[in-house]
Amino acid sequence: MIGVDCSELTGDEMLALASAISDGLNGKGVAIVKDDKILVDQIRGSKISAAVVIPILEAFVAKGKDPARYSLEVSKSSMIVHSRNPRREGSKKEIRRRPPGFLQCSLCGFLTRDQEHLTLHVRQAHEVIR
């Protein structure tokens, strides 16, 4: 599995890059966002190396209205995509994964469709009384 460090990118930028990588692999692999990295996993029977992923990263970095917005750093052991405007450490990096129509507990991420069930969960699981 190949990893690309994207810790300076926002959640939306990471999703766009992962999509570009998956498209560029033409069915030989898929890119998955995990924490601050994009992991490239090969599909059974395919061999993907960093030499295949680097041109895709370079194309992503070069495209767009402002080509200087991103830069790519490649070494023997890692690939890092830098942003000209890196997100601040304190800023929230959020990728929305909650399905539509669900309510989510702000304390643990528990999902339910019912407000009463969510309230009961918060009171019992987190001992919060409202």
N, C-alpha and C positions, 0 to 999 in steps of 0.2 A: 504494500500500500504506500502510495506517495503522498506526502503532506506538504501543504503550502501555507506558510504563516501569513495570516491576514489580520493581525491584531490591530492595525491602524485603520482598518476599513469599517464602515458602518454595516449593520445587518443587511440593508438593501444592496450595498455594493458587493458584499460577500455572496449573496444569492445570485446577483447578476454574473459575477465571475464564475461561480459554480455552474450556472447554466451554460455559460460560454465554453467552459471546459468539457462538460458533458456533450454538448453539440459538436465540439471539435474532435471528440474521440470516435464519432460515427458508430456508436453501438458497441465499441470494444471495451468501454468502461463507463463509470458514472462517478460524478463528483458529489460529495456529501459535505454539508456544513456541520462542523462539530466544534463547539466552543469558539475559539479564535482561529481555527484552522479550517482548511478545506482538504478533505481526504479524498484521494482518487483511488477508486477500487476497480480492479479489472474484472471483466466478466469471464467466466470459465472458458478456458481455451485461448484467451488473448494474453498477449504480453505487452504491458505498457511500461515504458521507462521514462525517466525525467526528460530525456531527449525528445520524447513525443509531446510532453506537457509544456515544455519551455516555449516553443513557437506559439502555442495557444495563449499563454500568458503574455508574451510579447505583443501579440495582436490585440489583446484586450487593453493593454497599457497604452498602445499607440492610437487606438480608435477614440472617437468622441470629439466633442467640441473643443476640449482643452487637453491636448496630448501630454502636457506637462503635469497633469493632475496626479498621475501615478508613475511610479518607477519600480523596476524589478531588480532584485539583488539575488544572484545565483552563486552558490558556492558548492563544494563537493558534497556537503551534508545537508544543505537546506535551500529552499526557495522562499523568498520573502517579497510580498507586494507591499510597497510603501505608498502612502497617500501624502500629497502636499499639505493637506489639512487633516492631520490625524485626529481621530476622536479623542477627547479628553478622557483621562482615566476615570474621572468621577461621572462621566456621562453614561447614560443607560444604553446598552446595546441590546435591543430587543427585536426578536424576530417573532412575529405573531404566529402562533401555532394552534391557537384555540379554534376548534371548529365553530362555524356559525350556529347560533341558537343555544349555545352553552354558556353557563355562568361559571366563573373560576374563583376559587378561594385565593385571596391575596396573600395568605400566610404560607400555603403549601402547594398550591397549584391544583387542588382537587377540582374535578369538573362534574357539573350536574346541569340538568335542564330546568330544575325547579328551585325557586327562591327559598321556599320553606325548607327544602332539603339542605340547601347551602347554609342557611341560618342554623339549622340543627347541627350540621357538621362543625361549624365554627364554634358553637357553644360546647359541644362534646369533645371534639378533638383538640381544641386549643384553649378550652376553659375560659372562653370570652363570654361575658354576660352583657347583653344589650338591653 
